Amino acid sequence: MTLTVMLFAAARELAGAESVLIGLPSGSTVAQLRTELARRFPALAALLGRSALAVNHDYAEDDRILWPTDELAVIPPVSGG
C-alpha cells in the first residue's frame, strides 16, 4: 500500500517536503512507518523517536495498524514558552 504522510515543522524542514509517499506492506503498523521514514530520510531518524504520529487526526500508538485510506502526519515536539 502507498501512504501519504504529511510532515510538519522540523520534520518538513529535515525531509525537504510537505508530504512524502511511503510504500509499506498491507497490515503495517505505525512503528513500521517510523522505521521506513527513518530509512528513507536519515535526517529525520532522531526526530521521529520524539515525534507523535497522527492517524486520521488522532495520536496513534506504534502498534496501530495502518490502512491505505488513513490520513497520516508526523508532528514533532513543540518548544517555546
WOHUNOR-V715668 format. One record per residue. N is the residue number from 1. PSI is psi in whole degrees, -180 to 180 (NA if undefined). Layout:
[[N PSI] [N PSI]]
This chain:
[[1 150] [2 127] [3 141] [4 126] [5 120] [6 141] [7 136] [8 154] [9 -126] [10 -33] [11 -41] [12 -44] [13 -44] [14 -36] [15 -19] [16 26] [17 153] [18 -29] [19 158] [20 152] [21 130] [22 128] [23 127] [24 155] [25 152] [26 143] [27 7] [28 159] [29 172] [30 -40] [31 -41] [32 -35] [33 -45] [34 -46] [35 -45] [36 -39] [37 -43] [38 -37] [39 -45] [40 -29] [41 79] [42 -30] [43 -22] [44 -15] [45 -52] [46 -38] [47 -35] [48 -34] [49 -23] [50 -5] [51 152] [52 148] [53 130] [54 138] [55 117] [56 44] [57 11] [58 140] [59 140] [60 143] [61 160] [62 -22] [63 2] [64 132] [65 138] [66 150] [67 152] [68 -25] [69 -2] [70 144] [71 122] [72 146] [73 143] [74 123] [75 101] [76 162] [77 151] [78 136] [79 164] [80 -173] [81 NA]]
